Amino acid sequence: MAHTSLIEFMIWSSIFHAAIMLAQALADETEKANLLGDIPALFLVAFVFWYLMPKQREEE
């Protein structure tokens, strides 16, 4: 649990980076290739890190 904030930052930064790249790819014809490669990869990385992140235990 020591690195939870770093992992959360990586997840959110990947999501926002992908969202910005998506907006640019939709607006700029030269960035369309990112729709098939970079953008899905960033969302996938964010999902994998979210899935693998240690879950906090509820204290009783």
C-alpha distance matrix in Angstrom:
0.0 3.8 5.6 5.3 8.6 10.2 9.8 11.2 13.8 14.9 15.4 17.4 19.3 20.3 21.6 23.5 24.9 26.1 27.7 29.5 30.7 31.9 33.9 35.4 36.2 38.1 39.9 40.8 42.8 41.7 38.0 38.6 37.3 33.8 34.0 34.1 31.7 29.3 28.5 27.6 25.6 23.4 22.9 22.2 19.6 17.9 18.2 17.0 13.7 13.4 14.4 12.2 8.9 6.8 8.4 7.7 10.1 13.0 14.2 18.0
3.8 0.0 3.8 5.8 7.9 8.8 9.8 11.7 13.3 14.5 15.9 17.7 19.0 20.4 22.1 23.6 24.7 26.4 28.1 29.4 30.6 32.3 34.1 35.3 36.4 38.4 40.0 40.7 42.7 41.4 37.8 38.8 37.5 33.9 34.6 34.8 32.1 29.5 28.9 28.5 26.2 23.8 24.0 23.5 20.4 18.9 19.9 18.7 15.1 15.4 16.9 14.5 11.3 10.1 12.1 11.3 13.6 16.3 17.1 20.8
5.6 3.8 0.0 3.8 5.6 5.3 6.3 8.7 10.0 10.8 12.5 14.5 15.4 16.8 18.7 20.2 21.0 22.8 24.6 25.9 27.0 28.7 30.6 31.7 32.7 34.9 36.4 37.0 39.0 37.7 34.1 35.1 33.8 30.2 31.0 31.2 28.5 25.8 25.3 25.1 22.7 20.2 20.6 20.2 17.0 15.5 17.0 15.9 12.1 12.9 14.9 12.6 9.5 9.7 12.1 12.2 15.2 18.0 19.4 23.2
5.3 5.8 3.8 0.0 3.8 5.4 5.1 6.1 8.5 9.9 10.5 12.3 14.0 15.4 16.7 18.3 19.7 21.2 22.6 24.3 25.6 27.0 28.8 30.3 31.3 33.1 34.8 35.8 37.8 36.8 33.1 33.9 32.9 29.2 29.5 30.0 27.6 24.9 24.0 23.6 21.7 19.0 18.7 18.7 15.9 13.7 14.9 14.3 10.7 10.3 12.6 11.1 7.5 7.9 9.5 9.6 13.1 15.6 17.5 21.2
8.6 7.9 5.6 3.8 0.0 3.8 5.4 5.0 6.1 8.6 9.8 10.5 11.9 14.1 15.3 16.3 17.8 19.8 20.9 22.2 23.9 25.5 26.9 28.3 29.7 31.5 32.9 33.9 36.2 35.2 31.6 32.7 32.0 28.3 28.8 29.6 27.3 24.3 23.2 23.4 21.7 18.6 18.5 19.2 16.4 13.9 15.8 15.9 12.2 11.8 14.8 13.9 10.5 11.4 12.6 12.4 15.9 17.9 19.7 23.4
10.2 8.8 5.3 5.4 3.8 0.0 3.8 5.4 5.1 6.3 8.7 10.0 10.4 12.3 14.4 15.4 16.1 18.2 19.9 20.9 22.1 24.1 25.8 26.7 28.0 30.1 31.5 32.1 34.3 33.0 29.4 30.7 29.7 26.0 26.9 27.6 24.9 21.8 21.2 21.6 19.5 16.5 17.1 17.6 14.3 12.5 15.0 14.6 10.9 11.7 14.8 13.4 10.6 12.3 14.4 14.9 18.5 20.9 22.8 26.5
9.8 9.8 6.3 5.1 5.4 3.8 0.0 3.8 5.4 5.1 6.3 8.7 9.8 10.7 12.5 14.4 15.2 16.6 18.5 20.1 21.0 22.5 24.6 25.8 26.6 28.7 30.5 31.1 33.1 31.9 28.2 29.0 27.9 24.3 24.8 25.2 22.7 19.9 19.1 18.9 16.9 14.1 14.3 14.4 11.3 9.4 11.4 10.9 7.2 8.0 11.0 9.8 7.3 9.8 12.0 13.4 17.0 19.6 22.0 25.6
11.2 11.7 8.7 6.1 5.0 5.4 3.8 0.0 3.8 5.4 5.1 6.2 8.5 9.9 10.7 12.3 14.0 15.4 16.6 18.4 19.9 21.1 22.8 24.4 25.5 27.2 28.9 30.0 32.1 31.4 27.6 28.4 27.7 24.0 24.2 25.0 23.0 20.1 18.7 18.6 17.3 14.1 13.7 14.5 12.1 9.2 11.0 11.8 8.5 7.7 11.3 11.3 8.5 10.9 11.9 13.0 16.7 18.7 21.3 24.8
13.8 13.3 10.0 8.5 6.1 5.1 5.4 3.8 0.0 3.8 5.4 5.2 5.9 8.4 9.9 10.5 11.8 14.0 15.2 16.2 17.9 19.6 21.0 22.3 23.7 25.6 26.9 27.8 30.2 29.2 25.6 26.9 26.3 22.5 23.2 24.3 22.1 18.9 17.7 18.4 16.9 13.5 13.8 15.2 12.5 10.0 12.8 13.7 10.6 10.6 14.3 14.3 11.9 14.4 15.7 16.6 20.3 22.2 24.6 28.1
14.9 14.5 10.8 9.9 8.6 6.3 5.1 5.4 3.8 0.0 3.8 5.6 5.2 6.0 8.6 10.0 10.3 12.1 14.1 15.3 16.2 18.0 20.0 20.9 21.9 24.1 25.7 26.2 28.3 27.0 23.4 24.5 23.5 19.8 20.6 21.4 18.9 15.8 15.0 15.6 13.6 10.3 11.3 12.3 9.2 7.3 10.7 11.1 8.2 9.4 12.9 12.6 11.1 14.3 16.2 17.8 21.5 23.8 26.4 30.0
15.4 15.9 12.5 10.5 9.8 8.7 6.3 5.1 5.4 3.8 0.0 3.8 5.6 5.3 6.3 8.8 10.0 10.8 12.5 14.5 15.5 16.5 18.7 20.2 20.9 22.7 24.6 25.6 27.5 26.7 23.0 23.5 22.8 19.0 19.1 19.9 17.9 15.1 13.6 13.6 12.3 9.1 8.7 10.0 7.7 4.6 7.5 9.0 6.6 6.7 10.3 11.2 9.9 13.4 14.6 16.6 20.3 22.4 25.3 28.7
17.4 17.7 14.5 12.3 10.5 10.0 8.7 6.2 5.2 5.6 3.8 0.0 3.8 5.4 5.1 6.2 8.4 9.8 10.5 12.3 14.1 15.1 16.6 18.4 19.7 21.1 22.7 24.0 26.4 25.9 22.2 23.0 22.8 19.0 19.1 20.6 18.9 15.9 13.9 14.6 14.0 10.4 9.9 12.2 10.6 7.4 10.1 12.4 10.4 9.7 13.4 14.6 13.0 16.1 16.8 18.2 22.0 23.6 26.4 29.7
19.3 19.0 15.4 14.0 11.9 10.4 9.8 8.5 5.9 5.2 5.6 3.8 0.0 3.8 5.5 5.2 5.9 8.4 9.8 10.5 12.0 13.9 15.4 16.4 17.9 19.9 21.1 22.0 24.3 23.4 19.9 21.2 20.9 17.1 17.8 19.5 17.5 14.0 12.6 14.1 13.1 9.4 10.2 12.7 10.7 8.5 12.0 13.7 11.8 12.2 15.8 16.6 15.3 18.5 19.8 21.2 25.0 26.8 29.5 32.9
20.3 20.4 16.8 15.4 14.1 12.3 10.7 9.9 8.4 6.0 5.3 5.4 3.8 0.0 3.8 5.6 5.1 6.0 8.5 9.9 10.4 12.0 14.3 15.3 16.0 18.1 19.9 20.6 22.5 21.5 17.8 18.6 18.0 14.2 14.8 16.0 13.9 10.7 9.3 10.5 9.4 5.6 6.7 9.1 7.4 5.8 9.5 11.2 10.1 11.0 14.2 15.2 14.8 18.4 19.8 21.9 25.6 27.6 30.6 33.9
21.6 22.1 18.7 16.7 15.3 14.4 12.5 10.7 9.9 8.6 6.3 5.1 5.5 3.8 0.0 3.8 5.5 5.2 6.2 8.7 9.9 10.4 12.4 14.3 15.1 16.5 18.5 19.8 21.8 21.5 17.8 18.2 18.1 14.4 14.1 15.8 14.6 11.7 9.1 10.1 10.3 6.8 6.0 9.4 9.0 6.5 9.1 11.9 11.4 11.1 14.2 16.1 15.6 19.1 19.9 21.9 25.5 27.1 30.3 33.4
23.5 23.6 20.2 18.3 16.3 15.4 14.4 12.3 10.5 10.0 8.8 6.2 5.2 5.6 3.8 0.0 3.8 5.4 4.9 6.2 8.5 9.6 10.6 12.3 14.0 15.4 16.7 18.1 20.6 20.4 16.8 17.8 18.4 14.7 14.8 17.1 16.0 12.9 10.4 12.4 12.9 9.3 9.4 12.9 12.3 10.1 12.9 15.6 14.7 14.5 17.8 19.5 18.6 21.9 22.6 24.2 27.9 29.3 32.3 35.4
24.9 24.7 21.0 19.7 17.8 16.1 15.2 14.0 11.8 10.3 10.0 8.4 5.9 5.1 5.5 3.8 0.0 3.8 5.4 5.2 6.1 8.5 10.0 10.6 12.1 14.3 15.5 16.1 18.5 17.7 14.1 15.5 15.6 11.9 12.9 15.1 13.5 10.0 8.4 11.1 11.0 7.7 9.2 12.4 11.6 10.5 13.7 15.9 15.2 15.8 18.9 20.2 19.8 23.3 24.5 26.4 30.1 31.8 34.8 38.0
26.1 26.4 22.8 21.2 19.8 18.2 16.6 15.4 14.0 12.1 10.8 9.8 8.4 6.0 5.2 5.4 3.8 0.0 3.8 5.5 5.0 6.0 8.7 9.8 10.1 12.1 14.1 14.9 16.8 16.4 12.6 13.1 13.2 9.5 9.6 11.8 10.8 7.8 5.1 7.8 8.6 5.8 6.6 10.1 10.4 9.7 12.2 14.6 14.9 15.4 18.0 19.7 19.9 23.6 24.6 26.8 30.4 32.2 35.4 38.5
27.7 28.1 24.6 22.6 20.9 19.9 18.5 16.6 15.2 14.1 12.5 10.5 9.8 8.5 6.2 4.9 5.4 3.8 0.0 3.8 5.4 5.0 6.3 8.7 9.8 10.7 12.5 14.2 16.5 16.8 13.3 13.7 14.8 11.4 10.8 13.7 13.5 11.0 7.8 10.2 11.9 9.4 9.0 12.8 13.5 12.0 14.1 17.1 17.3 17.0 19.7 21.9 21.7 25.2 25.8 27.7 31.2 32.6 35.8 38.8
29.5 29.4 25.9 24.3 22.2 20.9 20.1 18.4 16.2 15.3 14.5 12.3 10.5 9.9 8.7 6.2 5.2 5.5 3.8 0.0 3.8 5.4 5.2 6.3 8.6 10.0 10.7 12.0 14.9 14.9 11.6 13.0 14.4 11.2 11.6 14.8 14.4 11.6 9.3 12.5 13.8 11.2 11.9 15.5 15.8 14.6 17.2 19.9 19.7 19.8 22.7 24.6 24.2 27.7 28.5 30.3 33.9 35.3 38.3 41.4
30.7 30.6 27.0 25.6 23.9 22.1 21.0 19.9 17.9 16.2 15.5 14.1 12.0 10.4 9.9 8.5 6.1 5.0 5.4 3.8 0.0 3.8 5.5 5.0 6.0 8.6 9.8 10.2 12.4 11.9 8.3 9.8 10.7 7.5 8.4 11.6 11.1 8.4 6.7 10.4 11.6 9.8 11.2 14.4 14.9 14.6 17.1 19.4 19.7 20.4 22.9 24.6 24.8 28.5 29.6 31.7 35.3 37.0 40.2 43.3
31.9 32.3 28.7 27.0 25.5 24.1 22.5 21.1 19.6 18.0 16.5 15.1 13.9 12.0 10.4 9.6 8.5 6.0 5.0 5.4 3.8 0.0 3.8 5.4 5.0 6.2 8.6 9.9 11.8 12.4 8.9 8.9 10.5 7.7 6.9 10.4 11.1 9.4 6.7 9.6 12.0 10.7 10.9 14.2 15.6 15.1 16.8 19.5 20.4 20.6 22.8 25.0 25.4 29.0 29.8 32.0 35.5 37.0 40.3 43.2
33.9 34.1 30.6 28.8 26.9 25.8 24.6 22.8 21.0 20.0 18.7 16.6 15.4 14.3 12.4 10.6 10.0 8.7 6.3 5.2 5.5 3.8 0.0 3.8 5.5 5.2 6.2 8.6 11.3 12.5 9.8 10.3 12.8 10.6 10.0 13.8 14.7 12.9 10.4 13.3 15.6 14.1 14.2 17.7 18.9 18.0 19.8 22.8 23.3 23.2 25.7 27.9 28.0 31.5 32.0 34.0 37.5 38.7 41.9 44.8
35.4 35.3 31.7 30.3 28.3 26.7 25.8 24.4 22.3 20.9 20.2 18.4 16.4 15.3 14.3 12.3 10.6 9.8 8.7 6.3 5.0 5.4 3.8 0.0 3.8 5.4 5.1 5.8 8.8 9.4 6.8 8.6 11.1 9.3 9.9 13.5 14.1 12.2 10.8 14.3 16.0 14.7 15.7 19.0 19.8 19.5 21.7 24.2 24.6 25.1 27.6 29.5 29.6 33.3 34.2 36.2 39.8 41.2 44.4 47.4
36.2 36.4 32.7 31.3 29.7 28.0 26.6 25.5 23.7 21.9 20.9 19.7 17.9 16.0 15.1 14.0 12.1 10.1 9.8 8.6 6.0 5.0 5.5 3.8 0.0 3.8 5.5 5.3 6.8 7.5 4.6 5.0 7.8 6.6 6.7 10.3 11.4 10.5 9.3 12.4 14.5 14.1 15.0 17.8 19.1 19.3 21.1 23.5 24.5 25.1 27.2 29.1 29.8 33.5 34.5 36.8 40.3 41.9 45.2 48.2
38.1 38.4 34.9 33.1 31.5 30.1 28.7 27.2 25.6 24.1 22.7 21.1 19.9 18.1 16.5 15.4 14.3 12.1 10.7 10.0 8.6 6.2 5.2 5.4 3.8 0.0 3.8 5.9 7.3 9.6 7.7 6.9 10.4 9.7 8.5 12.1 14.1 13.6 11.7 14.2 16.9 16.5 16.6 19.6 21.3 21.1 22.5 25.3 26.4 26.5 28.5 30.9 31.4 35.1 35.7 37.9 41.3 42.7 46.0 48.8
39.9 40.0 36.4 34.8 32.9 31.5 30.5 28.9 26.9 25.7 24.6 22.7 21.1 19.9 18.5 16.7 15.5 14.1 12.5 10.7 9.8 8.6 6.2 5.1 5.5 3.8 0.0 3.8 6.7 9.1 8.2 8.8 12.4 12.0 11.7 15.3 16.9 16.0 14.4 17.4 19.7 19.0 19.5 22.6 24.0 23.6 25.4 28.1 28.9 29.1 31.4 33.6 33.9 37.5 38.1 40.2 43.6 44.9 48.2 51.0
40.8 40.7 37.0 35.8 33.9 32.1 31.1 30.0 27.8 26.2 25.6 24.0 22.0 20.6 19.8 18.1 16.1 14.9 14.2 12.0 10.2 9.9 8.6 5.8 5.3 5.9 3.8 0.0 3.8 5.5 5.6 7.1 10.5 10.7 11.4 14.6 15.8 15.1 14.5 17.6 19.5 19.1 20.3 23.0 24.2 24.4 26.4 28.7 29.5 30.2 32.4 34.3 34.8 38.5 39.5 41.7 45.2 46.7 49.9 52.9
42.8 42.7 39.0 37.8 36.2 34.3 33.1 32.1 30.2 28.3 27.5 26.4 24.3 22.5 21.8 20.6 18.5 16.8 16.5 14.9 12.4 11.8 11.3 8.8 6.8 7.3 6.7 3.8 0.0 3.8 5.5 5.6 8.9 10.4 11.0 13.5 15.2 15.3 15.2 17.8 19.8 20.1 21.3 23.6 25.1 25.8 27.5 29.5 30.8 31.6 33.5 35.4 36.2 40.0 41.1 43.5 47.0 48.6 52.0 54.9
41.7 41.4 37.7 36.8 35.2 33.0 31.9 31.4 29.2 27.0 26.7 25.9 23.4 21.5 21.5 20.4 17.7 16.4 16.8 14.9 11.9 12.4 12.5 9.4 7.5 9.6 9.1 5.5 3.8 0.0 3.8 5.7 7.5 9.2 11.0 13.0 13.8 13.8 14.5 17.4 18.7 19.1 20.9 22.9 24.0 25.0 27.0 28.7 29.8 31.0 33.0 34.5 35.4 39.2 40.6 43.0 46.6 48.5 51.7 54.8
38.0 37.8 34.1 33.1 31.6 29.4 28.2 27.6 25.6 23.4 23.0 22.2 19.9 17.8 17.8 16.8 14.1 12.6 13.3 11.6 8.3 8.9 9.8 6.8 4.6 7.7 8.2 5.6 5.5 3.8 0.0 3.8 5.5 5.8 7.8 10.3 10.8 10.3 10.7 13.8 15.1 15.3 17.1 19.3 20.3 21.2 23.2 25.0 26.0 27.2 29.2 30.7 31.6 35.4 36.8 39.2 42.8 44.7 47.9 51.0
38.6 38.8 35.1 33.9 32.7 30.7 29.0 28.4 26.9 24.5 23.5 23.0 21.2 18.6 18.2 17.8 15.5 13.1 13.7 13.0 9.8 8.9 10.3 8.6 5.0 6.9 8.8 7.1 5.6 5.7 3.8 0.0 3.8 5.3 5.6 7.9 9.7 10.3 10.3 12.5 14.5 15.4 16.5 18.4 20.1 21.2 22.6 24.4 26.0 27.0 28.6 30.4 31.6 35.4 36.6 39.2 42.6 44.5 47.9 50.8
37.3 37.5 33.8 32.9 32.0 29.7 27.9 27.7 26.3 23.5 22.8 22.8 20.9 18.0 18.1 18.4 15.6 13.2 14.8 14.4 10.7 10.5 12.8 11.1 7.8 10.4 12.4 10.5 8.9 7.5 5.5 3.8 0.0 3.8 5.3 5.8 6.8 8.2 9.4 11.2 12.5 14.0 15.6 16.8 18.4 20.0 21.4 22.8 24.5 25.9 27.2 28.7 30.2 34.0 35.5 38.4 41.7 43.9 47.2 50.2
33.8 33.9 30.2 29.2 28.3 26.0 24.3 24.0 22.5 19.8 19.0 19.0 17.1 14.2 14.4 14.7 11.9 9.5 11.4 11.2 7.5 7.7 10.6 9.3 6.6 9.7 12.0 10.7 10.4 9.2 5.8 5.3 3.8 0.0 3.8 5.4 5.2 5.0 5.8 8.4 9.6 10.5 12.2 13.9 15.1 16.5 18.2 19.7 21.1 22.5 24.1 25.6 26.8 30.6 32.1 34.9 38.3 40.4 43.7 46.7
34.0 34.6 31.0 29.5 28.8 26.9 24.8 24.2 23.2 20.6 19.1 19.1 17.8 14.8 14.1 14.8 12.9 9.6 10.8 11.6 8.4 6.9 10.0 9.9 6.7 8.5 11.7 11.4 11.0 11.0 7.8 5.6 5.3 3.8 0.0 3.8 5.9 6.7 5.7 7.1 9.7 10.8 11.4 13.1 15.2 16.2 17.3 19.2 21.0 21.9 23.2 25.2 26.5 30.3 31.4 34.2 37.5 39.4 42.9 45.7
34.1 34.8 31.2 30.0 29.6 27.6 25.2 25.0 24.3 21.4 19.9 20.6 19.5 16.0 15.8 17.1 15.1 11.8 13.7 14.8 11.6 10.4 13.8 13.5 10.3 12.1 15.3 14.6 13.5 13.0 10.3 7.9 5.8 5.4 3.8 0.0 3.8 6.7 6.9 6.7 8.7 11.1 11.7 12.3 14.6 16.4 17.0 18.3 20.6 21.8 22.6 24.4 26.3 30.0 31.3 34.4 37.5 39.7 43.2 46.0
31.7 32.1 28.5 27.6 27.3 24.9 22.7 23.0 22.1 18.9 17.9 18.9 17.5 13.9 14.6 16.0 13.5 10.8 13.5 14.4 11.1 11.1 14.7 14.1 11.4 14.1 16.9 15.8 15.2 13.8 10.8 9.7 6.8 5.2 5.9 3.8 0.0 3.8 5.8 5.9 6.2 8.8 10.5 10.7 12.3 14.5 15.6 16.4 18.4 20.2 21.1 22.4 24.2 27.9 29.6 32.7 35.9 38.3 41.7 44.7
29.3 29.5 25.8 24.9 24.3 21.8 19.9 20.1 18.9 15.8 15.1 15.9 14.0 10.7 11.7 12.9 10.0 7.8 11.0 11.6 8.4 9.4 12.9 12.2 10.5 13.6 16.0 15.1 15.3 13.8 10.3 10.3 8.2 5.0 6.7 6.7 3.8 0.0 3.8 5.7 5.1 6.2 8.8 9.8 10.5 12.4 14.3 15.2 16.6 18.4 19.9 21.0 22.3 26.1 27.9 30.7 34.1 36.5 39.7 42.8
28.5 28.9 25.3 24.0 23.2 21.2 19.1 18.7 17.7 15.0 13.6 13.9 12.6 9.3 9.1 10.4 8.4 5.1 7.8 9.3 6.7 6.7 10.4 10.8 9.3 11.7 14.4 14.5 15.2 14.5 10.7 10.3 9.4 5.8 5.7 6.9 5.8 3.8 0.0 3.8 5.4 5.3 6.4 8.6 10.0 10.9 12.5 14.4 15.7 16.8 18.5 20.2 21.3 25.1 26.4 29.1 32.5 34.6 37.9 40.9
27.6 28.5 25.1 23.6 23.4 21.6 18.9 18.6 18.4 15.6 13.6 14.6 14.1 10.5 10.1 12.4 11.1 7.8 10.2 12.5 10.4 9.6 13.3 14.3 12.4 14.2 17.4 17.6 17.8 17.4 13.8 12.5 11.2 8.4 7.1 6.7 5.9 5.7 3.8 0.0 3.8 5.5 5.1 6.0 8.6 9.9 10.4 12.1 14.2 15.2 16.2 18.2 19.8 23.5 24.7 27.7 30.9 33.1 36.5 39.4
25.6 26.2 22.7 21.7 21.7 19.5 16.9 17.3 16.9 13.6 12.3 14.0 13.1 9.4 10.3 12.9 11.0 8.6 11.9 13.8 11.6 12.0 15.6 16.0 14.5 16.9 19.7 19.5 19.8 18.7 15.1 14.5 12.5 9.6 9.7 8.7 6.2 5.1 5.4 3.8 0.0 3.8 5.5 5.0 6.1 8.6 9.8 10.4 12.2 14.1 15.1 16.3 18.0 21.7 23.5 26.6 29.8 32.3 35.6 38.6
23.4 23.8 20.2 19.0 18.6 16.5 14.1 14.1 13.5 10.3 9.1 10.4 9.4 5.6 6.8 9.3 7.7 5.8 9.4 11.2 9.8 10.7 14.1 14.7 14.1 16.5 19.0 19.1 20.1 19.1 15.3 15.4 14.0 10.5 10.8 11.1 8.8 6.2 5.3 5.5 3.8 0.0 3.8 5.4 5.1 6.2 8.6 9.9 10.7 12.3 14.2 15.4 16.4 20.2 21.8 24.5 28.0 30.3 33.5 36.7
22.9 24.0 20.6 18.7 18.5 17.1 14.3 13.7 13.8 11.3 8.7 9.9 10.2 6.7 6.0 9.4 9.2 6.6 9.0 11.9 11.2 10.9 14.2 15.7 15.0 16.6 19.5 20.3 21.3 20.9 17.1 16.5 15.6 12.2 11.4 11.7 10.5 8.8 6.4 5.1 5.5 3.8 0.0 3.8 5.5 5.1 6.2 8.7 10.1 10.5 12.2 14.3 15.3 19.0 20.1 22.9 26.2 28.3 31.7 34.6
22.2 23.5 20.2 18.7 19.2 17.6 14.4 14.5 15.2 12.3 10.0 12.2 12.7 9.1 9.4 12.9 12.4 10.1 12.8 15.5 14.4 14.2 17.7 19.0 17.8 19.6 22.6 23.0 23.6 22.9 19.3 18.4 16.8 13.9 13.1 12.3 10.7 9.8 8.6 6.0 5.0 5.4 3.8 0.0 3.8 5.4 5.1 6.1 8.6 9.8 10.4 12.2 14.0 17.7 19.1 22.3 25.4 27.8 31.2 34.1
19.6 20.4 17.0 15.9 16.4 14.3 11.3 12.1 12.5 9.2 7.7 10.6 10.7 7.4 9.0 12.3 11.6 10.4 13.5 15.8 14.9 15.6 18.9 19.8 19.1 21.3 24.0 24.2 25.1 24.0 20.3 20.1 18.4 15.1 15.2 14.6 12.3 10.5 10.0 8.6 6.1 5.1 5.5 3.8 0.0 3.8 5.4 5.2 6.2 8.5 9.8 10.6 12.0 15.7 17.7 20.7 24.0 26.6 29.8 33.0
17.9 18.9 15.5 13.7 13.9 12.5 9.4 9.2 10.0 7.3 4.6 7.4 8.5 5.8 6.5 10.1 10.5 9.7 12.0 14.6 14.6 15.1 18.0 19.5 19.3 21.1 23.6 24.4 25.8 25.0 21.2 21.2 20.0 16.5 16.2 16.4 14.5 12.4 10.9 9.9 8.6 6.2 5.1 5.4 3.8 0.0 3.8 5.6 5.3 6.1 8.6 10.0 10.5 14.2 15.6 18.4 21.8 24.1 27.3 30.5
18.2 19.9 17.0 14.9 15.8 15.0 11.4 11.0 12.8 10.7 7.5 10.1 12.0 9.5 9.1 12.9 13.7 12.2 14.1 17.2 17.1 16.8 19.8 21.7 21.1 22.5 25.4 26.4 27.5 27.0 23.2 22.6 21.4 18.2 17.3 17.0 15.6 14.3 12.5 10.4 9.8 8.6 6.2 5.1 5.4 3.8 0.0 3.8 5.5 5.0 6.0 8.6 9.8 13.4 14.3 17.4 20.5 22.8 26.2 29.1
17.0 18.7 15.9 14.3 15.9 14.6 10.9 11.8 13.7 11.1 9.0 12.4 13.7 11.2 11.9 15.6 15.9 14.6 17.1 19.9 19.4 19.5 22.8 24.2 23.5 25.3 28.1 28.7 29.5 28.7 25.0 24.4 22.8 19.7 19.2 18.3 16.4 15.2 14.4 12.1 10.4 9.9 8.7 6.1 5.2 5.6 3.8 0.0 3.8 5.4 5.1 6.1 8.4 11.9 13.6 17.1 20.0 22.7 26.0 28.9
13.7 15.1 12.1 10.7 12.2 10.9 7.2 8.5 10.6 8.2 6.6 10.4 11.8 10.1 11.4 14.7 15.2 14.9 17.3 19.7 19.7 20.4 23.3 24.6 24.5 26.4 28.9 29.5 30.8 29.8 26.0 26.0 24.5 21.1 21.0 20.6 18.4 16.6 15.7 14.2 12.2 10.7 10.1 8.6 6.2 5.3 5.5 3.8 0.0 3.8 5.4 5.1 5.8 9.6 11.7 14.8 18.0 20.8 23.9 27.1
13.4 15.4 12.9 10.3 11.8 11.7 8.0 7.7 10.6 9.4 6.7 9.7 12.2 11.0 11.1 14.5 15.8 15.4 17.0 19.8 20.4 20.6 23.2 25.1 25.1 26.5 29.1 30.2 31.6 31.0 27.2 27.0 25.9 22.5 21.9 21.8 20.2 18.4 16.8 15.2 14.1 12.3 10.5 9.8 8.5 6.1 5.0 5.4 3.8 0.0 3.8 5.6 5.2 8.7 9.6 12.6 15.8 18.2 21.5 24.6
14.4 16.9 14.9 12.6 14.8 14.8 11.0 11.3 14.3 12.9 10.3 13.4 15.8 14.2 14.2 17.8 18.9 18.0 19.7 22.7 22.9 22.8 25.7 27.6 27.2 28.5 31.4 32.4 33.5 33.0 29.2 28.6 27.2 24.1 23.2 22.6 21.1 19.9 18.5 16.2 15.1 14.2 12.2 10.4 9.8 8.6 6.0 5.1 5.4 3.8 0.0 3.8 5.6 8.3 9.1 12.7 15.4 17.9 21.3 24.1
12.2 14.5 12.6 11.1 13.9 13.4 9.8 11.3 14.3 12.6 11.2 14.6 16.6 15.2 16.1 19.5 20.2 19.7 21.9 24.6 24.6 25.0 27.9 29.5 29.1 30.9 33.6 34.3 35.4 34.5 30.7 30.4 28.7 25.6 25.2 24.4 22.4 21.0 20.2 18.2 16.3 15.4 14.3 12.2 10.6 10.0 8.6 6.1 5.1 5.6 3.8 0.0 3.8 6.3 8.6 12.1 14.7 17.8 20.8 23.8
8.9 11.3 9.5 7.5 10.5 10.6 7.3 8.5 11.9 11.1 9.9 13.0 15.3 14.8 15.6 18.6 19.8 19.9 21.7 24.2 24.8 25.4 28.0 29.6 29.8 31.4 33.9 34.8 36.2 35.4 31.6 31.6 30.2 26.8 26.5 26.3 24.2 22.3 21.3 19.8 18.0 16.4 15.3 14.0 12.0 10.5 9.8 8.4 5.8 5.2 5.6 3.8 0.0 3.8 6.3 9.3 12.4 15.4 18.3 21.5
6.8 10.1 9.7 7.9 11.4 12.3 9.8 10.9 14.4 14.3 13.4 16.1 18.5 18.4 19.1 21.9 23.3 23.6 25.2 27.7 28.5 29.0 31.5 33.3 33.5 35.1 37.5 38.5 40.0 39.2 35.4 35.4 34.0 30.6 30.3 30.0 27.9 26.1 25.1 23.5 21.7 20.2 19.0 17.7 15.7 14.2 13.4 11.9 9.6 8.7 8.3 6.3 3.8 0.0 3.8 6.4 9.0 12.4 15.0 18.3
8.4 12.1 12.1 9.5 12.6 14.4 12.0 11.9 15.7 16.2 14.6 16.8 19.8 19.8 19.9 22.6 24.5 24.6 25.8 28.5 29.6 29.8 32.0 34.2 34.5 35.7 38.1 39.5 41.1 40.6 36.8 36.6 35.5 32.1 31.4 31.3 29.6 27.9 26.4 24.7 23.5 21.8 20.1 19.1 17.7 15.6 14.3 13.6 11.7 9.6 9.1 8.6 6.3 3.8 0.0 3.8 6.3 9.3 12.4 15.4
7.7 11.3 12.2 9.6 12.4 14.9 13.4 13.0 16.6 17.8 16.6 18.2 21.2 21.9 21.9 24.2 26.4 26.8 27.7 30.3 31.7 32.0 34.0 36.2 36.8 37.9 40.2 41.7 43.5 43.0 39.2 39.2 38.4 34.9 34.2 34.4 32.7 30.7 29.1 27.7 26.6 24.5 22.9 22.3 20.7 18.4 17.4 17.1 14.8 12.6 12.7 12.1 9.3 6.4 3.8 0.0 3.8 6.4 9.1 12.5
10.1 13.6 15.2 13.1 15.9 18.5 17.0 16.7 20.3 21.5 20.3 22.0 25.0 25.6 25.5 27.9 30.1 30.4 31.2 33.9 35.3 35.5 37.5 39.8 40.3 41.3 43.6 45.2 47.0 46.6 42.8 42.6 41.7 38.3 37.5 37.5 35.9 34.1 32.5 30.9 29.8 28.0 26.2 25.4 24.0 21.8 20.5 20.0 18.0 15.8 15.4 14.7 12.4 9.0 6.3 3.8 0.0 3.8 6.2 9.3
13.0 16.3 18.0 15.6 17.9 20.9 19.6 18.7 22.2 23.8 22.4 23.6 26.8 27.6 27.1 29.3 31.8 32.2 32.6 35.3 37.0 37.0 38.7 41.2 41.9 42.7 44.9 46.7 48.6 48.5 44.7 44.5 43.9 40.4 39.4 39.7 38.3 36.5 34.6 33.1 32.3 30.3 28.3 27.8 26.6 24.1 22.8 22.7 20.8 18.2 17.9 17.8 15.4 12.4 9.3 6.4 3.8 0.0 3.8 6.4
14.2 17.1 19.4 17.5 19.7 22.8 22.0 21.3 24.6 26.4 25.3 26.4 29.5 30.6 30.3 32.3 34.8 35.4 35.8 38.3 40.2 40.3 41.9 44.4 45.2 46.0 48.2 49.9 52.0 51.7 47.9 47.9 47.2 43.7 42.9 43.2 41.7 39.7 37.9 36.5 35.6 33.5 31.7 31.2 29.8 27.3 26.2 26.0 23.9 21.5 21.3 20.8 18.3 15.0 12.4 9.1 6.2 3.8 0.0 3.8
18.0 20.8 23.2 21.2 23.4 26.5 25.6 24.8 28.1 30.0 28.7 29.7 32.9 33.9 33.4 35.4 38.0 38.5 38.8 41.4 43.3 43.2 44.8 47.4 48.2 48.8 51.0 52.9 54.9 54.8 51.0 50.8 50.2 46.7 45.7 46.0 44.7 42.8 40.9 39.4 38.6 36.7 34.6 34.1 33.0 30.5 29.1 28.9 27.1 24.6 24.1 23.8 21.5 18.3 15.4 12.5 9.3 6.4 3.8 0.0
